[in-house]
Amino acid sequence: MNQIQLPETYMALSDFRKHDIYLSEMNQAQIIADFFPGTFTELTQRLSDITGAFYGGILKQAGKLYGAEAIDQLSSTFMYDLGSRMTLRNLETKSNLQPGIPAVAKILIGAVFTSSPEYNFEFKELNDHKGELLIKGIDRYHKITQSLQIAGLLKWPVIKPFIQGVCDTMGLDVLLEIKVLKLDPDSSCSYHVMISEK
């Protein structure tokens, strides 16, 4: 009988699974081999897809219950709150993070690393007075709302309130400008972000 090779991802994340209990007649190794994401890229993409589906599903339901105008309102409030919460968490855990435009940039980088793997960033300028960058890639929020036929009810990019929440939570009096350079039907995007002192 062949030994089933468990995915490397399962081995690396086994702490999360150590309390799972299977029935004796269940083939635990085969279930893990068949259903656990085989690579970290696959795992990350699946988590991102689920996050996008949750976001889009809630917005669509809000539109059905409260009208189309509730969709953008809910998205904006949610994104702002998410930016604020992420900022508070980072300020609490990273003692060397001092409020300012460079700290906003670091929180954005952290958000891409942990929450938005389909985005890439390209910094053009970063100092105490100004931050300028491009955010490019696939906009998962556009992708899900496009498939749910509600994308036209949102102001793009929907991440602008997230960045505003970061800035406001740090108490920064800055000018935030985000321009959509590209947002294609396949959700390929390029956003120009400028944060500067007023």
Salt bridges, closest charged atoms under 4 A:
ASP15 OD1 - LYS18 NZ 3.89
ASP20 OD2 - ARG17 NE 2.51
GLU42 OE2 - ARG46 NH2 2.49
ASP72 OD2 - LYS155 NZ 2.87
ASP81 OD2 - ARG85 NE 2.78
GLU122 OE2 - LYS124 NZ 2.59
GLU122 OE1 - LYS136 NZ 2.62
GLU125 OE1 - LYS130 NZ 3.22
GLU132 OE1 - LYS130 NZ 3.82
GLU132 OE2 - HIS192 NE2 2.71
ASP173 OD1 - LYS198 NZ 3.26
ASP184 OD2 - LYS182 NZ 3.87
GLU197 OE1 - HIS129 ND1 2.93
